[in-house]
Each structure stands twice: as structure tokens, then as C-alpha cells.
């Protein structure tokens, strides 16, 4: 149902997972890492085809805040200080429906670039 609205958002801080329920009964559990690396912001998605950034080292990223944007979206502030993405209900639905495919593409892109989901070690 393309016009389904979000009826519940619940962040499970210990699991770093955002549970999303829609008015048509669909439910998804979206890891904070997936939400971060698939942020709809121009910083991640770029301004045109082929410009998407591959964001590495976010395995342990968490969510600090979730703020409503009208009646159609939320802005998510992550603990790596990224907060410029506005996640529409339609985009949250797409992330839920395509989660397995997006994870596979993300892991392939990381491997291709020699990057990792693990944060860089400081030392």
C-alpha cells in the first residue's frame, strides 16, 4: 500500500534497531547502521546518479534523536553526528522492503573498496 502511514516508531537502544509499523499492518525492524548508511541526505546519496557515498565503519552507530517532520517523515540524529537525512514514510517502507538487497549491495560496495563495517581503530 503506497500511501500507508507510520503508526508506530520505537527505537530499541540496546539493539540499535528502529521498529516501524505501518497503517496497513506491515512492520519492519531497521538497524541504525542501515538507516545511517542509506540516509536520504545529499551527503550520502549525492546530487545525481552514481554519486552515492559508501559510508564505512558504522557497525556500532546508534540513534540519539528522532524528530517529527510534519505528518510525513522524521529526521534521525545519529551518534556519529549525522542528522541531515529526512526519512519519509515511503522511504522507511522502501528500506524495510528492500533491506536484504540493500545490505548485500552495501557489503559488496565495502568489499570492492576495501572498507569495513567496523570503525577505524584509534591509536
N, C-alpha and C positions, 0 to 999 in steps of 0.2 A: 504494500500500500504506500504509494509515493508521498502522500500527504499526512502520513502518521506523525503525530507529535510525541514528544518525550513526556512521559507521565511520571518518571522517577529517575533520579540520578543519585547514586550512592557510591561514595568513594570508600573503599576498604584500604585504609592507610597501611596496615600491616602487610597486606598482599600487593599493594601498589596497583590496584585494579579498580576501574570505574565500571560499575554496573549500570546499564542503561535499559530502561523499559519503555516501550512504545505503546501508543493507544490501540494498536491493532493486535497486541499481545506478544509481539516479538521482543526478545530480551537478548542482550549481549553483555559479555564481560570483557572490557577492553583494557589491556595492560597500559600503565602510564608510559612505558617505553614506546609502545606502538603509537599512542597518541602524540608523543613528542616527536618521533622521527617522521611521522606523517602529518605534522602540523600544517594546517592550511595557509600559514603565513607565507608572504612573499620571500622571507628569509630562507625558508625550506623549499617551497615549491618553485621559486624563481618567478620570472615575469613572462615566460613563454615556454613553448615545448622544448624539452631537452635540458632545461635549466635546473631541475630538481637537485638539491644538495643531499649528499649522503651524510647523515649525522651519526658519527661513531661514538662509542664509549658511554652509551646511555642505559646500560642494563639496569642500573640501580636508581634511575631517575624517579622522583616522586612528584606528587601534585601538592602545591601549597594552598592554592585557592581555586575556586570555581565560581565565576561571576556571571549572572544572567545578562544577556544582551537582547533586549526586547522580549518577545514571546517566541523567538525562533532559533536561538543559539545561546552558547556560553563561551566565555573567554576562560581559558585554562592557564594558570600561572604555575610553572614547574619549578622545582627546587634548583635547577641549573640557571634560573632567572629568565628563561624564555617565557614570554607571555603575550606575544603579538598575534597568536592564532585565534580566530573566531570560528568555533565549531558549530555549524548549523545542525539542526536536527537531521537534515538529509545527509550531511557529511558523516555524522555519527552512525547513521544507519548504513551508509556505504562501508565505513570502516568495519562495522560488525559483520556485514555480509561477505566482505572480501578479506577478512582477517587472515585466513590461511594463505591465500595468494599473496597478500601484501608482505607477510612475514618471509615467505620464500623469496620474493623479489628483493627484499631488504637484505637478507642474509647472502644472497648471490652477489648483490652490489658491493657489500662489505668485503666479501672474499675476493672479488675481482680487483678491488682497490687495495687489498692487503690490510684491511682495517678490521676492528673487532668491536663487539658489543660491550666489552669490558672497558672501564675507564682507564685512562693512561695513569701509570704509576708515577707518583711524585717522589723525587729523591735526589 
